[in-house]
Amino acid sequence: MNTQVYGLLPIKFGKIQAIRHVISPTLGYSYRPDFSKEVFGMNPGYYQEIKQENGESVYFDRFSGTLAGGTPKGENQSMNISVNNVFQAKIIDGDKELKQDLFSWRMSTSRNFVAEEFQWSNLNSSVRANINRKLNLDFSMTHDWYEYDKKNNLRINKIKTTGGLITPRLINARFSTGFKFSGNRLSYNSDNDQVEEADTSASFERVDGANLAGTIAGLDNKKSAGKLWDTSMSFSFAYNNANPNNPQKTFWMSSNSTIQLTQAWRVQYNARFDLINQNLVSHTFSVNRDLHCWELSLNWTPNGYASGLYLRLNVKSPNLKDLKLEQRGGTFNRPSLFDR
């Protein structure tokens, strides 16, 4: 069962005229019987009982290994609960009325009524946002409904409460974000290809002799001639508290920069940093050359697990992907076509 509930918040900020909140709750129930019980038949039935010489009984699934698939054992009665929240903004830009998604928030859990213990599964929640398609935000958490005995280092079958209120225990959290910058190459246009006599009466001379007036005039004719560079950065923080006696944290930063030197030459630099230990985990330099139907690339990893050089010359066509020359050197040095 599912439905949708709409709410409108009269919040005005800049071009934002209102905030719309859409709640989508979902409730599901599933039941699966235990097909190994005698009520479903034995000899014949889903399972065949085979008695061994020691008197013990072994149950053989008649459908195991077939296209129909094996017959499940054990009863299951589960209820799934989820709530999805979407926040949207109504924006007035001149005569245009726009709708923009701000962020979404989702929570889900389930309960198995026939489980002997720990009937409730973890509570999972996530918040996601994409601001102007340039800045991504992703935040997720996992909570455990049950108590944890730190002394015996053991999870116990008891709902965690504080002051009579249910307070799930945070066991996992993850936050990541990323953004991207780019710049275009500039070129100059000439609206008139005819050579005209220059009017030196209004010219300005720089100290080095260059014509400043011509330079200023040229700036008005520049235009974008394709992307020159782009840089993307991402941050990722993870916290694991499944064992409160040994919590763990990681905080990474990754960057990727590309410079299109010419139409055929491209240079890239990738790096990954450990912000907690404040060290450089790995970085790689790449140089690519477009050879029309072929492509040449050189990758250099100065240090780390996969340090070394990697040279590759291959055909662009995916139908001829096996037509290539490779040379490796460093940690993963191995024979290639150059060695034959």
N, C-alpha and C positions, 0 to 999 in steps of 0.2 A: 504494500500500500504506500502511496506517495501523494503528495499535494504540494502546492506552492502558496505562500503567503507574501503579499506585497505591502511594503510600508514606505511612506514618503516623508523625508525629514526636511523641513524648510530651512536649510542651511545655505546662506549666501556668502560667497567668498570670491572676490574677483569676478571672473566670468561664470563661475559656478552658481547656478540658481537654486538647485535642490539636489539632495542625495536620495537615491532609491535603494531600498534594502529588500532583497528577495531571499526568502527562507524556503528551502526545499527539504522537508523531513521525509525520511523513508523508513518503513518498518517492514521487515520480512521474517517469515517463519519457514523453516524447513525440517522435514522429518524423514529419517531413514531407519527402517527396522533392522534388527539383527537377523540376517538371512541364515545364520548357522543354527538357529533355534529349531527344535523339533516341530514346531507348528508349521514350518515351511516344508517339512518332509525330509526324511532321511532314507536313502537307499530305496527308491530314487528320490532325488531332491537336488538342491543346489550343491550340497556337500555330500560326499560319500565317506562313511565311517569305516575305517580299517583298524582292526584290532591287532596289536603286535603280540609277540610271544610272551612278553612280560605282563600282558594284561592291559596295557595302556591303549587308549584309543587315539588315533590320528585321523583328522578330518582333511579330506582331499577335495579341493574345489574343482568341479567338473569343467568350469569355463576358464580356468586359469591358462593363460598363454594363447587363447583364441582371439578372434577379431572382436567378439562381444566384450572381452575384457573380464577380469576377475570379479568375483562376487564379494562385496564388502562385508567384513565382520564387524560386530559391535553396533549398538544402537546410537543414534544421534538425533537429538532434538535441539535445534539451535534457533535463536532469535537474533537477527541482525538489525542494528539501529545506526542510522547515519543522518547527519544534518549538514546541509550545504548552504552557506551564506554568500551572497554576491552583493557587493556594494558598487553602485553606478552613479555617475555624476551627470546632471543635465547642464550643458554648457551653452550659453548664448554668445555667439561670435558674430556681431553685426546683425545681418538678417538671417543668419544660419542658426539652426538649433541642432546641437550634436549630443550624442550619448556616448560616454566613455566609461569603460570598466576601470574601477579603481583597484580593488583587490577582492579575493575570495578567501573564505575560511571554511574548512571542512573538518568534521569530527565523525568518528565511527568507532563502534565497539560491537561485541556480540556475546551471547551467553549460551552455553551448552547445558541444558537442564538435567541431562542424565550423566554428566561427568562426575566422577567420585569426588574430585576436588578441583579447585581453581576453575570454577565454572565460567567466570567472566574473563574474556580475553582483554588484552591491553587496549587502552584508549588512545587512538591515533588521531592527531590533529595536524593540520597544515594551513599555512597562510601564504598566498602567492599574489604577487603584484607585478605589473609591467608598466612602468611609468613612461609614457610617450614613446614606447617601444625602444627606449635607449637604456633604461635602468631596470634590471630585473632583481626582484626580491623573492626569496624562497625560505620560509621558516617552517620547520616541522618538529613535532614533539611526540614522545611516547610516554604514557603514564601507566603505572601498574596499580591495580586496585588493592593489592594485597600487601600485608606487612612483611618486613624483612628483619630477621633476627641477626643483628650484627655480631653478637657474641658467638653464636654457632655457625655464622656465615651461611644462613639458610633462609629461603623464602617459605613463609608459613601461610596456611590456608585460613586467613583472617582478614576481613576487609579493613583497610587502614582508615581510622577516624581520628579526628582532633576536636575535642569539645562537643562530641555528638554529631559532628558533621563529617561526611565522607570526603577525605582529602587524598586523592590518588598520588602516588609517589612518582616523581619525574625520574625516568631511567634512561632517557635518550633525548637529545636535542641537537638540531642541526640548523645552521643558518648559512645561507650563501647569497651572494649578490655579484653582479657584474655590470660593467658599462663599457662603452666603446666610443672612441674618438677617431676622426678621420679628417684628412685635408686633401684638397684638389690641387692639381697642377695648373699653373697659369700660363696662358699663351697670349700673343698679341695679334690683333686683327688689323688689316689695312683696308679701309673702305674704298680707297682709290689707288689703283695700281699705277697710275700715271705719275711721272716724276715732275714735281713742281718746284719752281724756284723758291728757295727758302727766304722768308722775311726775317732778316737779322736785326731789324730795328727793335723787336720786342724780345730778343733772346737774352738769356742770362748765362754767364760763364762761371763755372765752378773753378776752384783753385787748381784742380787737375786738368782743366781744359775741356771737360765734358759739357755738352749743351744741356743745361737744366730745363730749359723750356721744352725741348724734345722729350726729355724723360717724363716730365709732368703730363705732356700730351699723350705719351705712350701708355700711361697708366689708365687712361680712360678707355683704351681699346683692348685691355686684357680680358680674357674670358677663361672659363674652366676648360681644361683639356684632359679630363679623366682624373682618376684618383691617384694621388702621389704617395700618400702614406695612410696607414690606419693602425691604431693601437687598441687592444682590448685587455681589460684587467678583470680578474675575478677573485673573490675572497670566499673562503669556506671555513666555517668553524663547526666543530663537532664535539659533543660532550656525551660521554657514556658513563652512566651511574647505575648500571644493572647490579653491580656489586658495590655497595656504599663503602666498603672497606678499601676498595681500590678504584676510585674514579679516574677516568682518563679523558684528556683533552687534546685536540689537534686544531691548529689554526694555520691555514695555508693561504698563500697569495700566488696567483699565476698570472703571467703577462705574455702577450703575443703581439709583436710589432712587425709590420711589413712595410717596406719601402720599394716602390716601383721606380727604379732608377731610370730605365728606358722602357720602351714598349716590349723589349725582349728580356731585359734583366730585372730580376726580383730578388731582394734580400729579406730574410726573415730572422727574427731572434725570439726564442721562447725561453722562459725562465720560471722556476718554481722556488718559492721561499717558505721556510718554516719560521713563522713569526713568533712562536713560543720559544724555541731554542735559538732564534735569531741567526740562522745560517742559510746559505744557498744550497738547496737540495740538488738541483740539476739545471743546466741551461744548454741550449743548442743553437748553433748558427747554421743557416741554410742559404745557399745561393742557387738560383734557378735560372736557366737560360732556355728561351724558346727558340727551337731550331726548325720552325715551320712544322713539318710532319713528325719531328723528333723533339724530345725534351731532355735536357741535361740538368742534373741536380747534384749538389755536393752538400752533405750534412756533416757537421763537426760537433761532437759532444766532448768538451774538454775534460770533464771528470764525471764521477758517478758510476752507477752500475753498468750503463751501456756506453761508456766512453769509447771514443774512437772516431774514425772517418768512414764515411759511406758515400761512394761515388756510383751514380746510376745514369745510364743512357738508355732510353726506351722510346718506343713508338707510341704516339698519342692515341691511336685508334684502339678502342677496347677489344676489338676483334683480334688484334695482334699483340695482346698484353704480354705474351710469352717471349716476344722478340725484344730482348734487352741485354745489356751488358752491366755487370755489377762488380764492384770491388770494395771489400770491407777490410778495415784495419783497426786493431785495438782489441777490446775485450771480446767482441764477437767476430773475430777474424776467422774466416772459413774459406774453402776453395770456391771460386767463381769462374765465370766464363773467361776472365782474363788469365786465369791460371792454367787453362787447357791449351 
